[in-house]
Amino acid sequence: MNGGSDRALATLVATLKASGYHFITPTPATHARVIGRKARARDLRDVLGWSLPFSGDVVGSDLAELMLQAEILEQRGELFASRVRISSLGEDLIVHSAYPTTQHDAVFFGPDSYRFASFVRAELPRLGPRAHILDIGAGAGAGAIAAARVIPDAYFTLTDINSRALRLAAINWVMAHLGPVYFAVCDAIPDELPDHAPPIDCIIANPPYIADAAHRAYRDGGAMHGAKVSLAWAQRAAERLPRGGAFLLYTGSAIVHGEDRLKAALHETLRGFDISYRELDPDVFGEELEREDYADVERIAVVGCVAVKR
């Protein structure tokens, strides 16, 4: 962590954790419906979970001062609002962007993050010990934190093109009291690693997989109905991993006329790997099908791919 604002935000997280704070972040559609029922915050979950505007008496003077020092307060008329949300992930609290996540540098956390964490927790232990786990596009760090909970002795590297995401990931990592870690602002795999870091033998990834007209970095998966980034990261993993190295990919695939084109493309990209591939959720983000560029898509499935290099 760097600077007084990071330390204040970490102290805020610690205070919330000690108080038993708990909040599960839903989809944006559910979030919108829930906050439509009330105009302003009545408690801390409303403030730091539901992103509702609040008056100072709702949080109290001590927490208000911490929020001010953390530079996460914004004025809304006579009320205030938090620029971040704080959500539960098992025993941990995750700091991420407030609702709505419309900024180009928004740090996303939500139902996909929960599914990704569950996928990592289920698959990693089956692969045996790992020395160095790289989380590509780590965002707020949910996947890496989930991985560290099941393989605590590994060294971790977290990368993202969004420096704001890595700032929050660093706070989340420290507050989870986890082991050695390296953060790098880059699009996938850093060119250089610390001298003391062991070779990377496992890569996990939850890339954006929706073709986003606004080109928001956390959401835009590019061409092939959003599959381009997933394939690019798979190619980078194939080039970097040694024999026995593992690549765990959680992503989405647009199903066109019953065909999963991402599945075929991944098998082509990951030649020389033993691959296990399955649907984790058959139908997500159904509202995207109303867009013209999804006119030929039947559904968007969440898929998990585990590939081990022969």
VOMI-529462 format. One record per residue (C-alpha): residue number from 1; x, y, z. Coordinates in nm, 3 decimals, always signed. Example, Ala and Ser with C-alpha at 12.3 -4.5 7.8 and 13.67 -1.06 7.14 Angstrom:
2
r seq->1 | xx->+1.230 | yy->-0.450 | zz->+0.780 $
r seq->2 | xx->+1.367 | yy->-0.106 | zz->+0.714 $
//
This chain:
310
r seq->1 | xx->+0.000 | yy->+0.000 | zz->+0.000 $
r seq->2 | xx->+0.114 | yy->+0.351 | zz->-0.077 $
r seq->3 | xx->+0.026 | yy->+0.669 | zz->+0.108 $
r seq->4 | xx->-0.211 | yy->+0.780 | zz->+0.377 $
r seq->5 | xx->-0.527 | yy->+0.728 | zz->+0.169 $
r seq->6 | xx->-0.446 | yy->+0.357 | zz->+0.122 $
r seq->7 | xx->-0.376 | yy->+0.314 | zz->+0.491 $
r seq->8 | xx->-0.702 | yy->+0.488 | zz->+0.581 $
r seq->9 | xx->-0.895 | yy->+0.262 | zz->+0.342 $
r seq->10 | xx->-0.727 | yy->-0.044 | zz->+0.492 $
r seq->11 | xx->-0.819 | yy->+0.074 | zz->+0.840 $
r seq->12 | xx->-1.179 | yy->+0.121 | zz->+0.724 $
r seq->13 | xx->-1.186 | yy->-0.237 | zz->+0.594 $
r seq->14 | xx->-1.039 | yy->-0.369 | zz->+0.920 $
r seq->15 | xx->-1.297 | yy->-0.177 | zz->+1.122 $
r seq->16 | xx->-1.582 | yy->-0.316 | zz->+0.912 $
r seq->17 | xx->-1.449 | yy->-0.670 | zz->+0.940 $
r seq->18 | xx->-1.422 | yy->-0.644 | zz->+1.317 $
r seq->19 | xx->-1.782 | yy->-0.522 | zz->+1.332 $
r seq->20 | xx->-1.913 | yy->-0.823 | zz->+1.136 $
r seq->21 | xx->-1.998 | yy->-0.628 | zz->+0.820 $
r seq->22 | xx->-2.124 | yy->-0.855 | zz->+0.538 $
r seq->23 | xx->-2.249 | yy->-0.770 | zz->+0.189 $
r seq->24 | xx->-2.295 | yy->-0.986 | zz->-0.123 $
r seq->25 | xx->-2.281 | yy->-0.789 | zz->-0.448 $
r seq->26 | xx->-2.559 | yy->-0.884 | zz->-0.694 $
r seq->27 | xx->-2.593 | yy->-0.818 | zz->-1.067 $
r seq->28 | xx->-2.630 | yy->-0.454 | zz->-1.175 $
r seq->29 | xx->-2.994 | yy->-0.521 | zz->-1.267 $
r seq->30 | xx->-3.072 | yy->-0.651 | zz->-0.918 $
r seq->31 | xx->-2.875 | yy->-0.365 | zz->-0.765 $
r seq->32 | xx->-3.084 | yy->-0.111 | zz->-0.958 $
r seq->33 | xx->-3.409 | yy->-0.273 | zz->-0.848 $
r seq->34 | xx->-3.310 | yy->-0.280 | zz->-0.481 $
r seq->35 | xx->-3.190 | yy->+0.079 | zz->-0.457 $
r seq->36 | xx->-3.503 | yy->+0.191 | zz->-0.640 $
r seq->37 | xx->-3.691 | yy->+0.112 | zz->-0.319 $
r seq->38 | xx->-3.516 | yy->+0.377 | zz->-0.107 $
r seq->39 | xx->-3.374 | yy->+0.723 | zz->-0.162 $
r seq->40 | xx->-3.091 | yy->+0.729 | zz->+0.089 $
r seq->41 | xx->-2.879 | yy->+0.506 | zz->+0.312 $
r seq->42 | xx->-2.998 | yy->+0.391 | zz->+0.651 $
r seq->43 | xx->-2.696 | yy->+0.183 | zz->+0.756 $
r seq->44 | xx->-2.340 | yy->+0.087 | zz->+0.655 $
r seq->45 | xx->-2.454 | yy->-0.180 | zz->+0.409 $
r seq->46 | xx->-2.656 | yy->+0.086 | zz->+0.229 $
r seq->47 | xx->-2.351 | yy->+0.315 | zz->+0.221 $
r seq->48 | xx->-2.071 | yy->+0.073 | zz->+0.132 $
r seq->49 | xx->-2.269 | yy->-0.204 | zz->-0.033 $
r seq->50 | xx->-2.566 | yy->-0.051 | zz->-0.210 $
r seq->51 | xx->-2.384 | yy->+0.279 | zz->-0.290 $
r seq->52 | xx->-2.670 | yy->+0.494 | zz->-0.163 $
r seq->53 | xx->-2.620 | yy->+0.860 | zz->-0.067 $
r seq->54 | xx->-2.601 | yy->+0.920 | zz->+0.307 $
r seq->55 | xx->-2.586 | yy->+1.180 | zz->+0.578 $
r seq->56 | xx->-2.297 | yy->+1.189 | zz->+0.824 $
r seq->57 | xx->-2.494 | yy->+1.049 | zz->+1.115 $
r seq->58 | xx->-2.541 | yy->+0.715 | zz->+0.932 $
r seq->59 | xx->-2.172 | yy->+0.623 | zz->+0.944 $
r seq->60 | xx->-2.062 | yy->+0.816 | zz->+1.253 $
r seq->61 | xx->-1.774 | yy->+1.062 | zz->+1.289 $
r seq->62 | xx->-1.491 | yy->+0.805 | zz->+1.310 $
r seq->63 | xx->-1.583 | yy->+0.619 | zz->+0.991 $
r seq->64 | xx->-1.662 | yy->+0.944 | zz->+0.813 $
r seq->65 | xx->-1.313 | yy->+1.069 | zz->+0.897 $
r seq->66 | xx->-1.159 | yy->+0.744 | zz->+0.765 $
r seq->67 | xx->-1.358 | yy->+0.777 | zz->+0.442 $
r seq->68 | xx->-1.242 | yy->+1.135 | zz->+0.407 $
r seq->69 | xx->-0.878 | yy->+1.035 | zz->+0.461 $
r seq->70 | xx->-0.919 | yy->+0.747 | zz->+0.215 $
r seq->71 | xx->-1.043 | yy->+0.996 | zz->-0.046 $
r seq->72 | xx->-1.354 | yy->+0.792 | zz->-0.123 $
r seq->73 | xx->-1.617 | yy->+1.053 | zz->-0.033 $
r seq->74 | xx->-1.803 | yy->+1.258 | zz->-0.291 $
r seq->75 | xx->-2.058 | yy->+1.531 | zz->-0.226 $
r seq->76 | xx->-2.413 | yy->+1.488 | zz->-0.354 $
r seq->77 | xx->-2.599 | yy->+1.803 | zz->-0.263 $
r seq->78 | xx->-2.642 | yy->+1.794 | zz->+0.114 $
r seq->79 | xx->-2.551 | yy->+1.424 | zz->+0.123 $
r seq->80 | xx->-2.240 | yy->+1.218 | zz->+0.059 $
r seq->81 | xx->-2.167 | yy->+0.899 | zz->-0.136 $
r seq->82 | xx->-1.884 | yy->+0.647 | zz->-0.135 $
r seq->83 | xx->-1.670 | yy->+0.599 | zz->-0.445 $
r seq->84 | xx->-1.612 | yy->+0.235 | zz->-0.351 $
r seq->85 | xx->-1.813 | yy->-0.067 | zz->-0.247 $
r seq->86 | xx->-1.692 | yy->-0.321 | zz->+0.007 $
r seq->87 | xx->-1.818 | yy->-0.675 | zz->-0.048 $
r seq->88 | xx->-1.778 | yy->-1.013 | zz->+0.118 $
r seq->89 | xx->-1.588 | yy->-1.301 | zz->-0.040 $
r seq->90 | xx->-1.592 | yy->-1.585 | zz->+0.211 $
r seq->91 | xx->-1.394 | yy->-1.464 | zz->+0.511 $
r seq->92 | xx->-1.249 | yy->-1.168 | zz->+0.321 $
r seq->93 | xx->-1.373 | yy->-0.820 | zz->+0.233 $
r seq->94 | xx->-1.309 | yy->-0.688 | zz->-0.118 $
r seq->95 | xx->-1.289 | yy->-0.317 | zz->-0.205 $
r seq->96 | xx->-1.408 | yy->-0.234 | zz->-0.557 $
r seq->97 | xx->-1.586 | yy->+0.039 | zz->-0.753 $
r seq->98 | xx->-1.917 | yy->+0.187 | zz->-0.642 $
r seq->99 | xx->-2.236 | yy->+0.131 | zz->-0.837 $
r seq->100 | xx->-2.288 | yy->+0.206 | zz->-1.121 $
r seq->101 | xx->-1.960 | yy->+0.088 | zz->-1.278 $
r seq->102 | xx->-1.976 | yy->+0.319 | zz->-1.578 $
r seq->103 | xx->-1.619 | yy->+0.456 | zz->-1.566 $
r seq->104 | xx->-1.361 | yy->+0.324 | zz->-1.813 $
r seq->105 | xx->-1.132 | yy->+0.239 | zz->-1.521 $
r seq->106 | xx->-1.404 | yy->+0.084 | zz->-1.303 $
r seq->107 | xx->-1.290 | yy->-0.202 | zz->-1.081 $
r seq->108 | xx->-1.555 | yy->-0.470 | zz->-1.113 $
r seq->109 | xx->-1.668 | yy->-0.727 | zz->-0.859 $
r seq->110 | xx->-1.993 | yy->-0.919 | zz->-0.868 $
r seq->111 | xx->-2.156 | yy->-1.254 | zz->-0.946 $
r seq->112 | xx->-1.886 | yy->-1.341 | zz->-1.203 $
r seq->113 | xx->-1.624 | yy->-1.282 | zz->-0.933 $
r seq->114 | xx->-1.802 | yy->-1.524 | zz->-0.701 $
r seq->115 | xx->-1.826 | yy->-1.788 | zz->-0.974 $
r seq->116 | xx->-1.460 | yy->-1.740 | zz->-1.069 $
r seq->117 | xx->-1.351 | yy->-1.776 | zz->-0.706 $
r seq->118 | xx->-1.556 | yy->-2.094 | zz->-0.670 $
r seq->119 | xx->-1.404 | yy->-2.233 | zz->-0.992 $
r seq->120 | xx->-1.051 | yy->-2.160 | zz->-0.869 $
r seq->121 | xx->-1.116 | yy->-2.311 | zz->-0.525 $
r seq->122 | xx->-1.259 | yy->-2.627 | zz->-0.683 $
r seq->123 | xx->-0.996 | yy->-2.684 | zz->-0.953 $
r seq->124 | xx->-0.663 | yy->-2.568 | zz->-0.808 $
r seq->125 | xx->-0.628 | yy->-2.833 | zz->-0.534 $
r seq->126 | xx->-0.666 | yy->-3.108 | zz->-0.797 $
r seq->127 | xx->-0.350 | yy->-2.986 | zz->-0.971 $
r seq->128 | xx->-0.116 | yy->-3.037 | zz->-0.678 $
r seq->129 | xx->+0.133 | yy->-2.787 | zz->-0.532 $
r seq->130 | xx->+0.214 | yy->-2.475 | zz->-0.733 $
r seq->131 | xx->+0.515 | yy->-2.250 | zz->-0.680 $
r seq->132 | xx->+0.405 | yy->-1.932 | zz->-0.861 $
r seq->133 | xx->+0.049 | yy->-1.843 | zz->-0.959 $
r seq->134 | xx->-0.016 | yy->-1.556 | zz->-1.200 $
r seq->135 | xx->-0.359 | yy->-1.391 | zz->-1.211 $
r seq->136 | xx->-0.400 | yy->-1.214 | zz->-1.546 $
r seq->137 | xx->-0.641 | yy->-0.921 | zz->-1.540 $
r seq->138 | xx->-0.669 | yy->-0.957 | zz->-1.165 $
r seq->139 | xx->-0.903 | yy->-0.663 | zz->-1.108 $
r seq->140 | xx->-0.976 | yy->-0.631 | zz->-0.736 $
r seq->141 | xx->-0.786 | yy->-0.957 | zz->-0.673 $
r seq->142 | xx->-1.076 | yy->-1.192 | zz->-0.598 $
r seq->143 | xx->-0.938 | yy->-1.484 | zz->-0.801 $
r seq->144 | xx->-0.588 | yy->-1.459 | zz->-0.658 $
r seq->145 | xx->-0.720 | yy->-1.430 | zz->-0.303 $
r seq->146 | xx->-0.937 | yy->-1.739 | zz->-0.356 $
r seq->147 | xx->-0.634 | yy->-1.923 | zz->-0.495 $
r seq->148 | xx->-0.419 | yy->-1.818 | zz->-0.200 $
r seq->149 | xx->-0.678 | yy->-1.957 | zz->+0.038 $
r seq->150 | xx->-0.631 | yy->-2.308 | zz->-0.108 $
r seq->151 | xx->-0.257 | yy->-2.286 | zz->-0.199 $
r seq->152 | xx->-0.119 | yy->-2.053 | zz->+0.069 $
r seq->153 | xx->+0.248 | yy->-2.137 | zz->+0.010 $
r seq->154 | xx->+0.256 | yy->-2.015 | zz->-0.351 $
r seq->155 | xx->+0.412 | yy->-1.691 | zz->-0.471 $
r seq->156 | xx->+0.159 | yy->-1.471 | zz->-0.654 $
r seq->157 | xx->+0.176 | yy->-1.217 | zz->-0.934 $
r seq->158 | xx->-0.128 | yy->-1.003 | zz->-1.014 $
r seq->159 | xx->-0.145 | yy->-0.808 | zz->-1.339 $
r seq->160 | xx->-0.395 | yy->-0.565 | zz->-1.486 $
r seq->161 | xx->-0.393 | yy->-0.280 | zz->-1.737 $
r seq->162 | xx->-0.581 | yy->-0.072 | zz->-1.480 $
r seq->163 | xx->-0.352 | yy->+0.076 | zz->-1.214 $
r seq->164 | xx->-0.657 | yy->+0.169 | zz->-1.007 $
r seq->165 | xx->-0.756 | yy->-0.199 | zz->-0.996 $
r seq->166 | xx->-0.411 | yy->-0.303 | zz->-0.875 $
r seq->167 | xx->-0.418 | yy->-0.034 | zz->-0.607 $
r seq->168 | xx->-0.738 | yy->-0.184 | zz->-0.466 $
r seq->169 | xx->-0.609 | yy->-0.538 | zz->-0.518 $
r seq->170 | xx->-0.303 | yy->-0.453 | zz->-0.308 $
r seq->171 | xx->-0.524 | yy->-0.326 | zz->-0.026 $
r seq->172 | xx->-0.744 | yy->-0.634 | zz->-0.049 $
r seq->173 | xx->-0.439 | yy->-0.863 | zz->-0.045 $
r seq->174 | xx->-0.285 | yy->-0.697 | zz->+0.260 $
r seq->175 | xx->-0.612 | yy->-0.702 | zz->+0.450 $
r seq->176 | xx->-0.647 | yy->-1.075 | zz->+0.374 $
r seq->177 | xx->-0.307 | yy->-1.129 | zz->+0.544 $
r seq->178 | xx->-0.169 | yy->-1.336 | zz->+0.257 $
r seq->179 | xx->+0.186 | yy->-1.422 | zz->+0.147 $
r seq->180 | xx->+0.441 | yy->-1.283 | zz->-0.103 $
r seq->181 | xx->+0.298 | yy->-1.102 | zz->-0.402 $
r seq->182 | xx->+0.405 | yy->-0.889 | zz->-0.696 $
r seq->183 | xx->+0.182 | yy->-0.641 | zz->-0.883 $
r seq->184 | xx->+0.248 | yy->-0.538 | zz->-1.243 $
r seq->185 | xx->+0.057 | yy->-0.300 | zz->-1.469 $
r seq->186 | xx->+0.053 | yy->-0.479 | zz->-1.806 $
r seq->187 | xx->-0.190 | yy->-0.639 | zz->-2.049 $
r seq->188 | xx->-0.117 | yy->-1.002 | zz->-1.959 $
r seq->189 | xx->+0.219 | yy->-1.142 | zz->-1.848 $
r seq->190 | xx->+0.498 | yy->-0.910 | zz->-1.729 $
r seq->191 | xx->+0.825 | yy->-0.918 | zz->-1.922 $
r seq->192 | xx->+1.024 | yy->-0.917 | zz->-1.600 $
r seq->193 | xx->+0.962 | yy->-1.059 | zz->-1.253 $
r seq->194 | xx->+1.143 | yy->-1.005 | zz->-0.923 $
r seq->195 | xx->+1.468 | yy->-1.203 | zz->-0.895 $
r seq->196 | xx->+1.337 | yy->-1.395 | zz->-0.595 $
r seq->197 | xx->+1.018 | yy->-1.509 | zz->-0.771 $
r seq->198 | xx->+1.005 | yy->-1.876 | zz->-0.874 $
r seq->199 | xx->+0.907 | yy->-1.959 | zz->-1.234 $
r seq->200 | xx->+0.538 | yy->-1.925 | zz->-1.313 $
r seq->201 | xx->+0.377 | yy->-2.271 | zz->-1.317 $
r seq->202 | xx->+0.009 | yy->-2.175 | zz->-1.298 $
r seq->203 | xx->-0.195 | yy->-1.901 | zz->-1.464 $
r seq->204 | xx->-0.553 | yy->-1.814 | zz->-1.372 $
r seq->205 | xx->-0.769 | yy->-1.574 | zz->-1.568 $
r seq->206 | xx->-1.117 | yy->-1.424 | zz->-1.573 $
r seq->207 | xx->-1.108 | yy->-1.205 | zz->-1.884 $
r seq->208 | xx->-1.385 | yy->-0.975 | zz->-1.998 $
r seq->209 | xx->-1.608 | yy->-1.170 | zz->-2.237 $
r seq->210 | xx->-1.883 | yy->-0.933 | zz->-2.354 $
r seq->211 | xx->-1.844 | yy->-0.727 | zz->-2.673 $
r seq->212 | xx->-1.897 | yy->-0.390 | zz->-2.507 $
r seq->213 | xx->-1.998 | yy->-0.093 | zz->-2.721 $
r seq->214 | xx->-1.854 | yy->+0.145 | zz->-2.459 $
r seq->215 | xx->-1.521 | yy->-0.045 | zz->-2.463 $
r seq->216 | xx->-1.496 | yy->-0.051 | zz->-2.085 $
r seq->217 | xx->-1.172 | yy->-0.231 | zz->-2.005 $
r seq->218 | xx->-1.317 | yy->-0.457 | zz->-1.738 $
r seq->219 | xx->-1.603 | yy->-0.570 | zz->-1.966 $
r seq->220 | xx->-1.497 | yy->-0.560 | zz->-2.333 $
r seq->221 | xx->-1.381 | yy->-0.898 | zz->-2.463 $
r seq->222 | xx->-1.341 | yy->-0.776 | zz->-2.820 $
r seq->223 | xx->-1.428 | yy->-0.962 | zz->-3.140 $
r seq->224 | xx->-1.588 | yy->-1.308 | zz->-3.168 $
r seq->225 | xx->-1.877 | yy->-1.184 | zz->-2.953 $
r seq->226 | xx->-1.630 | yy->-1.107 | zz->-2.675 $
r seq->227 | xx->-1.403 | yy->-1.415 | zz->-2.700 $
r seq->228 | xx->-1.096 | yy->-1.242 | zz->-2.849 $
r seq->229 | xx->-0.935 | yy->-1.150 | zz->-2.516 $
r seq->230 | xx->-0.986 | yy->-1.502 | zz->-2.377 $
r seq->231 | xx->-0.807 | yy->-1.653 | zz->-2.677 $
r seq->232 | xx->-0.526 | yy->-1.396 | zz->-2.659 $
r seq->233 | xx->-0.463 | yy->-1.476 | zz->-2.293 $
r seq->234 | xx->-0.474 | yy->-1.850 | zz->-2.366 $
r seq->235 | xx->-0.208 | yy->-1.799 | zz->-2.633 $
r seq->236 | xx->+0.012 | yy->-1.604 | zz->-2.392 $
r seq->237 | xx->-0.029 | yy->-1.875 | zz->-2.129 $
r seq->238 | xx->+0.061 | yy->-2.146 | zz->-2.381 $
r seq->239 | xx->+0.380 | yy->-1.962 | zz->-2.469 $
r seq->240 | xx->+0.486 | yy->-1.897 | zz->-2.110 $
r seq->241 | xx->+0.398 | yy->-2.209 | zz->-1.913 $
r seq->242 | xx->+0.653 | yy->-2.491 | zz->-1.873 $
r seq->243 | xx->+0.573 | yy->-2.862 | zz->-1.902 $
r seq->244 | xx->+0.327 | yy->-2.945 | zz->-1.625 $
r seq->245 | xx->+0.215 | yy->-2.582 | zz->-1.606 $
r seq->246 | xx->-0.157 | yy->-2.522 | zz->-1.569 $
r seq->247 | xx->-0.392 | yy->-2.263 | zz->-1.716 $
r seq->248 | xx->-0.731 | yy->-2.207 | zz->-1.549 $
r seq->249 | xx->-0.966 | yy->-1.996 | zz->-1.758 $
r seq->250 | xx->-1.307 | yy->-1.874 | zz->-1.645 $
r seq->251 | xx->-1.488 | yy->-1.691 | zz->-1.922 $
r seq->252 | xx->-1.801 | yy->-1.664 | zz->-2.134 $
r seq->253 | xx->-1.880 | yy->-1.811 | zz->-2.472 $
r seq->254 | xx->-2.146 | yy->-1.693 | zz->-2.715 $
r seq->255 | xx->-2.336 | yy->-1.998 | zz->-2.843 $
r seq->256 | xx->-2.425 | yy->-1.952 | zz->-3.210 $
r seq->257 | xx->-2.671 | yy->-2.198 | zz->-3.368 $
r seq->258 | xx->-2.589 | yy->-2.448 | zz->-3.095 $
r seq->259 | xx->-2.214 | yy->-2.424 | zz->-3.153 $
r seq->260 | xx->-1.955 | yy->-2.324 | zz->-2.890 $
r seq->261 | xx->-1.693 | yy->-2.167 | zz->-3.114 $
r seq->262 | xx->-1.471 | yy->-2.066 | zz->-2.823 $
r seq->263 | xx->-1.431 | yy->-2.431 | zz->-2.723 $
r seq->264 | xx->-1.298 | yy->-2.525 | zz->-3.067 $
r seq->265 | xx->-1.072 | yy->-2.221 | zz->-3.079 $
r seq->266 | xx->-0.924 | yy->-2.295 | zz->-2.734 $
r seq->267 | xx->-0.843 | yy->-2.653 | zz->-2.832 $
r seq->268 | xx->-0.661 | yy->-2.515 | zz->-3.135 $
r seq->269 | xx->-0.478 | yy->-2.249 | zz->-2.932 $
r seq->270 | xx->-0.382 | yy->-2.487 | zz->-2.652 $
r seq->271 | xx->-0.234 | yy->-2.766 | zz->-2.862 $
r seq->272 | xx->+0.001 | yy->-2.972 | zz->-2.649 $
r seq->273 | xx->-0.223 | yy->-2.933 | zz->-2.342 $
r seq->274 | xx->-0.455 | yy->-3.181 | zz->-2.175 $
r seq->275 | xx->-0.783 | yy->-2.988 | zz->-2.161 $
r seq->276 | xx->-1.092 | yy->-3.016 | zz->-1.944 $
r seq->277 | xx->-1.371 | yy->-2.783 | zz->-2.055 $
r seq->278 | xx->-1.724 | yy->-2.749 | zz->-1.921 $
r seq->279 | xx->-2.016 | yy->-2.510 | zz->-1.893 $
r seq->280 | xx->-2.052 | yy->-2.361 | zz->-1.545 $
r seq->281 | xx->-2.369 | yy->-2.164 | zz->-1.617 $
r seq->282 | xx->-2.567 | yy->-2.211 | zz->-1.939 $
r seq->283 | xx->-2.720 | yy->-1.864 | zz->-1.965 $
r seq->284 | xx->-2.591 | yy->-1.529 | zz->-1.838 $
r seq->285 | xx->-2.627 | yy->-1.166 | zz->-1.953 $
r seq->286 | xx->-2.939 | yy->-1.251 | zz->-2.155 $
r seq->287 | xx->-3.009 | yy->-0.881 | zz->-2.202 $
r seq->288 | xx->-2.707 | yy->-0.861 | zz->-2.437 $
r seq->289 | xx->-2.900 | yy->-1.068 | zz->-2.695 $
r seq->290 | xx->-3.120 | yy->-0.765 | zz->-2.764 $
r seq->291 | xx->-2.820 | yy->-0.589 | zz->-2.923 $
r seq->292 | xx->-2.771 | yy->-0.604 | zz->-3.300 $
r seq->293 | xx->-2.419 | yy->-0.750 | zz->-3.275 $
r seq->294 | xx->-2.561 | yy->-1.047 | zz->-3.078 $
r seq->295 | xx->-2.845 | yy->-1.111 | zz->-3.326 $
r seq->296 | xx->-2.714 | yy->-1.459 | zz->-3.416 $
r seq->297 | xx->-2.638 | yy->-1.564 | zz->-3.057 $
r seq->298 | xx->-2.871 | yy->-1.807 | zz->-2.878 $
r seq->299 | xx->-2.722 | yy->-1.766 | zz->-2.530 $
r seq->300 | xx->-2.404 | yy->-1.671 | zz->-2.349 $
r seq->301 | xx->-2.263 | yy->-1.953 | zz->-2.139 $
r seq->302 | xx->-2.008 | yy->-1.925 | zz->-1.861 $
r seq->303 | xx->-1.737 | yy->-2.184 | zz->-1.918 $
r seq->304 | xx->-1.438 | yy->-2.317 | zz->-1.728 $
r seq->305 | xx->-1.126 | yy->-2.452 | zz->-1.893 $
r seq->306 | xx->-0.841 | yy->-2.630 | zz->-1.713 $
r seq->307 | xx->-0.542 | yy->-2.698 | zz->-1.938 $
r seq->308 | xx->-0.218 | yy->-2.869 | zz->-1.832 $
r seq->309 | xx->+0.085 | yy->-2.860 | zz->-2.061 $
r seq->310 | xx->+0.215 | yy->-3.199 | zz->-2.164 $
//
